[in-house]
Amino acid sequence: MSITSYNGSALIAMVGKDCFAIASDRRLGVNFQTIACDFQRIFKIHDTLYIGLSGLATDVQTMHQRLQFRHKLYQLREERNMRPETFASLVSAILYEKRFGPYFCEPIIAGLNEDGTPFICTTDLIGAKQLSKDFVVSGTASESLYGACESMYKPDLGPDELFEVISQALLSSVDRDCISGWGGIVHVV
Amino acid sequence: MECLFGFEGNGFVVVVADTSANQSIVVQKTTEDKITCLDSHKLLGCIGESGDRVQFSNFIQKNLNLYQFRNGIPLTTLAAASFTRCELATALRKAPYQVNIMMAGFDKRTGPSLYYLDYIATLQKLEKGALGFGAYFILSIMDKYYKKNMNLEQALQLVDKCIWEVGTRMVASPAGYIIKIVDKDGARLLERRGRPAEEHGDPME
């Protein structure tokens, strides 16, 4: 199996009306063996910024530790939280540092700008940023996720409806992927 | 054909490892202890490449002792597991340690905990887990028979069932097992077991 599908993962982030939602599956597996059903893939950077990391679990944990460190240092120096675009650039730079020996994870960044407008973006494993106006997906189930999101998504959804849409899109896609699933977690901000 | 498994009970964690030390087709030793007591209330079960296994578990043990000497208090189980994960992760892209680990500990404030740490430094807190070839059998047995908050007697019955399954259904199964426990009174050896003899009968019945 390929290295990015060793542990299995599925992530979505969606934009709503002055809100965003980010969701992931909870399975941690080793090839086809399931180890845990409560693995954390979405991490809070600050109150209005979340990052979801798909791919190899060890790199998910390493990236989270490195990004948390950099953000805490930023907070100490600048005495404020990082803006989502800035954080996305930071993630991209950290990933590209390892261009010829990369971290095998594909992050999704979701946050609210200072004016309350939602921001989502994804990068590939070497830091190529991709901004989006509606939704971004990542993980082994990404092909199903694209299909499900494309058909279920509507612009300007409120928080409750957005929660329903993102949950249904996640659950229906991971049901078609044997190495992701075993539950889901959704954060709506 | 190693196996390492562990699970949480009511106020304790049991860790079981096989005691065989093999080199290709030769059984060099049948009384090898693969579970290290890191400090008074922590156990590190470690299987994998023999040199890495001994070197890495001693390295972690000495580093945790150093922390305690310098700071006057021992690390919590989560902190020790995170430290171990970082050592594995740093070495991963240079000279990886080929060891799979189950770390168990008892903290005064949070009680017993068990951590799974595989050779590529994936850390996960678990209630029950297994590593090695034996895991293919043990995980299914634990899925069926494990209950939360088991007492020691029930826990040992579950250990019996797991050892029986590996002994009967795995080719080249280990000759013996070592069972260690960690609870509020500390980390200690519970018992050593041999391979289940056929006369003893099936503990599943």
Chai-1 contact restraints between the chains, C-beta under 6 A:
chainA,res_idxA,chainB,res_idxB,connection_type,confidence,min_distance_angstrom,max_distance_angstrom,comment,restraint_id
A,L28,B,Q124,contact,1.0,0.0,6.0,A-B,restraint_1
A,A36,B,Q124,contact,1.0,0.0,6.0,A-B,restraint_2
A,A36,B,L126,contact,1.0,0.0,6.0,A-B,restraint_3
A,A57,B,T122,contact,1.0,0.0,6.0,A-B,restraint_4
A,T58,B,I120,contact,1.0,0.0,6.0,A-B,restraint_5
A,T58,B,A121,contact,1.0,0.0,6.0,A-B,restraint_6
A,T58,B,T122,contact,1.0,0.0,6.0,A-B,restraint_7
A,T62,B,A89,contact,1.0,0.0,6.0,A-B,restraint_8
